[in-house]
Amino acid sequence: MTAKRKSVIGDFGRYFTRPLLTVFALGFSSGLPLALTASTLTAWLKEANVDKATIGMFAAAGLPYTLKFIWSPLMDSLPFPVLTRLFGRRRGWMLATQIALAGSLLLMAAASPGMNVWMTFGVALLAAFCSASQDIVIDAYRVESLTPEEQGEGAAMIQLGYRLGMLASGAGGLYLAAKLGWQATYVAMAALTGIGMATAVLSPEPKAPRMHKAKAFAEWLRESVIAPLKDFMKHPAWLHILAFIVIYRLADAFIGGMTNPFLLETGFTKEEIAGIVKVFGTGATLLGAFAGGSLIMRFGTLHILFVAGLLHSATNLCYVWQVHAGHDATVLAIGTSLENFTGGIASSAVVAYLSNLCNVHYTATQYALLSSLSAMGRTLFSTPAGVVSKYLGWSGFFAFSALLALPGLVLILTLHRRLGSVRPKR
């Protein structure tokens, strides 16, 4: 793989090379399921008259995103029957997880949260497990198929695809639910997993270290689990890095599952929420993702992580404005635009930072560990969000969530002081 790939579209054309377009499509496949077990699902729960405290507890359905590092060594080192032989290690596992994901979404289509809310929770947990497993393989594929120089652009493209996938299942899901009902919506989302399957089949297998052959369990454990962890612990300030990863997106994660119930309670219809997010959120996401990739190369990852984290947490206060404005589409459009733009920059910076921490010999295991810790705030720490909103009220809830960004910002400053600004390798 050459250090630079030629393009006929000019400097901006570096985003239109085959590897980066593949990353974009896989990002869509990765982002698609998230809202279906989070914000879109909470809107369904709200319509089914599930109380706010229980809705908040549904954040625990995202637990597999936090624990995926546990089974990532298996996917990093062992073959999946038949599919690995036909498509290779990464693409074989990718297809297996995508097929399972489509099946779990069809099960969700048959769910009835109004009649059995905890059965719905169980199916959502299964879908999240399939989604998290898919993420393990997609992240490993991206890191291995791109050069170090392309990781910044790769972070932008994976985030762009991811955000558009979330848009399809978030705004698109709400729009379809208003027109066709929730069951038909989840069937349609299951069909959209075909995009990821087609990408896996048509894309080349990355050149990476070969899979481990059958060996004693102790030897496999040492090479596939212990070795990746020991390798990561060679990073200076590795404990500091892990702490930062855990709490960086806490402010954003805390409100993630409660925004749709809030907007529905404020008087917005599903069509209004979907329309505003589609029009204003898409453009802001595009700008934020590409701006993030470019800013990382110019200023360094930690600088952008700090600025974007500060600005993105401040957008939580837009919801306080929305509380006082009430059913005001202009306020929602402004808040959505700011949230998506700053979130796109922050997400690109996180992905680039985590990617450059990984050793290519242990990509799936190390990235799964890091991204699992990053997801911890979205799951474990956001579970009480429904209870907090119930007792603080919506204004107090959103103001409190903005303050949750401060510990992460402090850790960035101290990390920068110890290590300096981390730039992609050249």
C-alpha positions in Angstrom: 0.0 0.0 0.0 1.6 3.3 -1.0 1.9 6.2 1.3 -0.2 8.4 -0.9 -2.8 7.4 -3.5 -3.4 9.5 -6.6 -6.7 11.1 -7.3 -8.2 12.8 -10.2 -10.5 14.9 -8.2 -7.9 17.2 -6.7 -6.9 17.5 -3.1 -10.4 16.9 -1.8 -10.4 13.7 -3.9 -8.3 11.9 -1.3 -11.7 11.1 0.4 -12.9 9.3 -2.8 -10.3 6.5 -2.9 -11.7 3.0 -2.7 -10.4 2.3 0.8 -11.9 5.5 2.2 -15.2 4.9 0.4 -15.3 1.4 1.8 -14.7 2.8 5.3 -17.6 5.2 4.7 -20.0 2.4 3.8 -18.9 0.3 6.7 -19.4 3.3 9.0 -23.0 3.5 7.8 -23.4 -0.2 8.7 -21.9 0.4 12.1 -24.0 3.5 12.9 -27.3 2.1 11.7 -28.1 -0.2 14.7 -27.2 2.3 17.5 -30.3 4.4 17.5 -32.5 1.3 17.0 -31.5 0.2 20.5 -31.3 3.7 21.9 -33.0 7.0 20.9 -35.4 5.5 18.3 -36.3 2.8 20.7 -36.9 5.3 23.6 -39.4 7.1 21.3 -41.3 3.9 20.8 -41.2 3.3 24.6 -42.5 6.8 25.2 -45.4 6.2 22.8 -46.1 2.9 24.6 -46.5 5.0 27.9 -43.5 3.5 29.6 -42.4 5.7 32.5 -39.3 7.9 32.2 -37.3 6.0 34.9 -37.7 2.7 33.0 -36.9 4.4 29.7 -33.6 5.6 31.2 -32.8 2.1 32.4 -32.9 1.0 28.7 -29.5 2.6 28.4 -28.2 -0.7 29.9 -29.2 -2.4 26.6 -26.0 -0.9 25.3 -23.9 -2.9 27.7 -22.4 -5.1 24.9 -20.7 -1.9 23.5 -18.9 -1.6 26.9 -18.0 -5.3 27.2 -17.1 -6.2 23.7 -13.4 -6.4 24.5 -14.2 -9.6 26.3 -14.9 -11.6 23.1 -12.8 -9.5 20.7 -9.8 -11.8 21.1 -11.8 -14.6 19.7 -12.7 -12.6 16.6 -9.2 -11.3 16.4 -7.5 -14.7 16.3 -10.0 -17.5 15.4 -11.9 -18.2 12.1 -15.6 -18.2 11.7 -16.7 -21.5 10.1 -17.0 -21.4 6.3 -17.3 -17.6 6.0 -13.6 -17.1 6.9 -12.5 -19.6 4.4 -14.6 -18.0 1.7 -14.0 -14.3 2.4 -11.0 -14.0 4.8 -10.7 -13.4 8.6 -12.1 -9.8 8.7 -14.8 -10.1 6.1 -15.9 -13.5 7.2 -16.6 -12.3 10.7 -18.1 -9.1 9.3 -20.7 -11.0 7.3 -21.5 -13.3 10.2 -22.2 -10.4 12.6 -24.2 -8.6 10.0 -26.5 -11.6 9.3 -27.0 -12.0 13.0 -27.8 -8.3 13.3 -30.4 -8.4 10.6 -32.1 -11.3 12.4 -32.1 -9.5 15.8 -33.7 -6.4 14.2 -36.5 -8.6 12.8 -37.0 -9.9 16.3 -37.3 -6.3 17.5 -39.9 -5.7 14.8 -42.0 -8.4 16.5 -41.6 -6.8 20.0 -44.4 -5.1 21.8 -43.0 -2.8 24.6 -46.4 -1.7 25.8 -47.3 -5.4 26.6 -43.9 -6.8 27.7 -41.3 -4.1 28.2 -38.6 -6.4 29.6 -38.9 -8.8 26.7 -38.3 -5.8 24.5 -35.2 -5.0 26.6 -33.9 -8.6 26.1 -34.3 -8.4 22.3 -32.6 -4.9 22.3 -29.7 -6.4 24.3 -29.3 -9.1 21.7 -29.3 -6.6 18.8 -26.7 -4.5 20.7 -24.5 -7.6 21.1 -24.6 -8.3 17.3 -24.0 -4.6 16.6 -21.0 -4.4 19.0 -19.6 -7.6 17.5 -19.9 -6.0 14.0 -18.0 -2.9 15.3 -15.1 -5.0 16.5 -14.5 -6.3 13.0 -15.2 -3.0 11.2 -12.8 -1.1 13.4 -10.1 -3.7 12.9 -10.7 -3.7 9.1 -10.4 0.1 9.0 -7.2 0.4 11.0 -5.6 -2.4 9.0 -6.7 -1.3 5.5 -5.6 2.4 5.8 -2.0 3.8 6.0 -1.0 5.9 9.1 -1.3 9.0 6.9 -4.9 8.1 6.0 -6.1 7.5 9.6 -7.3 11.2 9.9 -9.3 11.0 6.7 -10.4 7.5 7.7 -11.7 8.8 11.0 -13.7 11.5 9.1 -15.2 9.0 6.7 -16.1 6.3 9.3 -17.8 9.1 11.4 -19.6 10.5 8.4 -20.9 7.0 7.5 -21.7 6.3 11.2 -23.6 9.6 11.6 -25.6 9.0 8.4 -26.4 5.5 9.6 -27.6 6.9 12.8 -29.6 9.5 10.8 -31.2 6.7 8.8 -32.3 4.8 11.9 -32.9 8.0 14.0 -34.7 10.6 11.9 -35.5 8.0 9.2 -36.8 5.6 11.8 -39.1 8.2 13.3 -40.4 9.3 9.9 -41.2 5.7 8.9 -42.7 4.9 12.3 -45.1 7.9 11.8 -46.1 6.6 8.4 -45.9 2.9 8.6 -45.7 2.0 12.3 -42.9 0.7 14.5 -42.9 -2.9 13.3 -42.5 -2.0 9.6 -39.8 0.5 10.6 -37.6 -2.2 12.2 -38.2 -4.5 9.2 -37.0 -1.8 6.9 -33.9 -1.2 9.1 -33.1 -4.9 9.0 -33.1 -4.6 5.2 -30.6 -1.8 5.3 -28.0 -4.1 6.9 -27.7 -5.4 3.4 -25.5 -2.3 2.6 -22.9 -3.6 5.0 -23.1 -7.1 3.7 -22.6 -6.0 0.1 -19.6 -3.9 1.2 -18.0 -6.8 3.0 -18.5 -9.1 -0.1 -17.1 -6.6 -2.6 -14.2 -5.2 -0.6 -10.7 -6.7 -0.5 -9.4 -8.4 2.6 -6.8 -6.3 4.4 -3.2 -7.5 4.6 -2.7 -8.3 8.3 -1.0 -10.9 10.5 -2.3 -14.4 9.9 -4.8 -16.0 12.2 -3.4 -18.2 15.0 -3.6 -21.9 14.3 -5.2 -24.3 16.8 -3.1 -24.4 20.0 -3.4 -25.0 23.7 -5.8 -22.7 25.5 -3.0 -21.3 27.7 -0.9 -20.4 24.7 -3.9 -18.9 22.9 -4.7 -16.9 26.0 -1.2 -15.6 26.3 -0.9 -14.6 22.7 -4.4 -13.3 22.0 -5.5 -11.8 25.3 -2.5 -11.1 27.5 -0.1 -10.0 24.8 -2.4 -7.2 23.4 -2.9 -5.8 26.9 0.8 -5.9 27.8 1.6 -4.2 24.5 -0.9 -1.4 25.2 0.5 -0.9 28.7 3.8 0.2 27.0 2.2 3.5 26.2 3.3 6.3 28.5 0.5 7.3 30.9 -1.6 4.4 29.7 -3.8 4.6 32.8 -4.3 8.3 32.3 -5.3 7.5 28.7 -7.9 4.9 29.7 -9.5 7.2 32.3 -9.8 10.0 29.6 -11.4 7.6 27.1 -14.0 6.5 29.7 -15.3 9.9 30.6 -14.6 12.1 27.5 -18.1 11.7 26.0 -20.0 11.4 29.3 -22.0 14.7 28.8 -23.2 13.6 25.4 -23.9 10.0 26.4 -25.9 11.1 29.4 -28.7 12.8 27.4 -28.6 10.4 24.4 -31.5 8.2 25.4 -33.7 11.0 26.8 -33.7 13.7 24.0 -36.5 12.0 22.0 -38.8 11.5 25.0 -38.1 15.2 25.9 -39.0 16.5 22.4 -42.1 14.3 22.2 -43.2 15.5 25.7 -42.6 19.1 24.5 -45.1 18.7 21.7 -43.0 17.8 18.6 -44.3 15.1 16.4 -42.2 12.3 15.1 -42.3 13.8 11.6 -41.2 17.2 12.9 -38.2 15.7 14.8 -37.2 13.6 11.8 -37.6 16.5 9.4 -35.5 18.9 11.4 -32.8 16.4 12.2 -32.7 15.4 8.5 -32.4 18.9 7.1 -30.2 20.6 9.6 -28.4 17.6 11.3 -27.2 16.0 8.0 -25.5 19.2 6.7 -23.9 19.9 10.1 -22.7 16.3 10.4 -21.1 16.5 7.0 -19.3 19.7 7.9 -18.2 18.5 11.3 -16.9 15.1 10.1 -14.7 16.6 7.4 -13.7 19.5 9.5 -12.6 17.1 12.2 -10.4 15.1 9.8 -8.7 18.3 8.5 -8.2 19.9 11.8 -6.6 16.8 13.3 -3.9 16.9 10.7 -3.2 20.6 11.3 -3.4 21.0 15.0 -3.0 17.6 16.5 -5.5 15.2 18.1 -5.5 16.4 21.7 -6.0 20.0 20.8 -9.1 19.2 18.7 -10.4 16.8 21.4 -10.3 19.6 23.9 -11.9 22.3 21.8 -14.6 20.0 20.3 -15.4 18.5 23.7 -15.9 21.9 25.2 -18.1 23.1 22.4 -20.1 19.9 22.1 -20.9 19.8 25.8 -22.0 23.4 25.6 -24.6 22.4 23.0 -26.5 20.5 25.8 -27.5 23.9 27.0 -29.4 24.4 23.8 -31.9 22.0 25.3 -32.4 24.3 28.3 -33.2 27.0 25.8 -35.6 24.5 24.1 -37.3 23.9 27.5 -38.2 27.6 27.8 -38.9 28.0 24.1 -41.3 25.1 24.1 -42.5 23.8 20.8 -40.3 26.0 18.7 -38.8 24.4 15.5 -36.3 27.3 15.0 -34.7 26.7 18.4 -34.6 22.9 17.7 -33.0 23.5 14.3 -30.2 25.7 15.8 -29.5 23.3 18.6 -29.5 20.3 16.3 -27.1 22.0 13.9 -24.7 23.0 16.6 -24.9 19.6 18.3 -24.2 17.6 15.1 -21.4 19.9 13.9 -19.4 19.8 17.1 -20.2 16.2 17.7 -18.9 15.3 14.2 -15.5 17.0 15.0 -15.3 15.4 18.4 -16.1 11.9 17.1 -13.5 12.1 14.3 -10.9 13.2 16.8 -11.8 10.3 19.1 -11.6 7.7 16.3 -8.3 9.1 15.0 -6.8 9.1 18.5 -7.9 5.5 19.3 -6.7 4.3 15.9 -3.2 5.6 16.4 -2.9 3.9 19.8 -3.4 0.4 18.3 -0.7 -2.0 17.3 -1.6 -3.6 13.9 -0.8 -7.1 15.3 -3.6 -6.8 17.9 -6.0 -4.4 16.2 -9.4 -5.9 17.0 -8.5 -6.6 20.6 -6.9 -3.3 21.4 -9.5 -1.1 19.6 -12.4 -3.1 21.1 -10.9 -2.5 24.5 -10.5 1.3 23.9 -13.9 1.7 22.2 -15.6 -0.3 24.9 -14.3 2.1 27.5 -15.4 5.0 25.4 -18.9 3.4 25.3 -19.0 3.0 29.0 -20.4 6.4 29.6 -23.2 5.8 27.1 -24.3 2.7 29.0 -23.4 2.3 32.6 -23.2 6.0 33.5 -26.3 7.1 31.5 -28.6 4.5 33.0 -29.8 6.8 35.8 -30.6 9.6 33.3 -34.3 8.9 33.4 -34.4 9.1 37.2 -32.3 12.4 37.1 -34.6 14.0 34.6 -37.6 13.0 36.7 -36.3 14.7 39.9 -34.4 17.6 38.4 -36.8 18.5 35.7 -35.7 18.9 32.1 -33.9 22.2 32.6 -31.9 20.9 35.5 -31.2 17.7 33.8 -29.7 19.3 30.7 -27.7 21.8 32.7 -26.3 19.0 34.9 -25.3 17.0 31.8 -23.2 19.9 30.4 -21.2 19.9 33.6 -20.3 16.2 33.2 -17.9 17.2 30.4 -15.5 19.0 32.8 -13.6 16.0 34.2 -12.8 14.8 30.7 -11.6 18.3 29.6 -9.3 18.4 32.7 -7.8 15.0 31.8 -7.1 16.2 28.2 -5.1 19.2 29.6 -3.1 17.0 32.0 -2.5 14.4 29.3 -1.3 17.1 26.9 1.1 18.3 29.5 2.5 14.9 30.0 2.7 13.7 26.3 2.3 16.7 24.1 -0.1 17.0 21.2 -0.6 13.6 19.4 -0.4 13.9 15.7 -1.0 11.2 13.1 2.3 9.5 12.1 3.8 10.7 8.8 
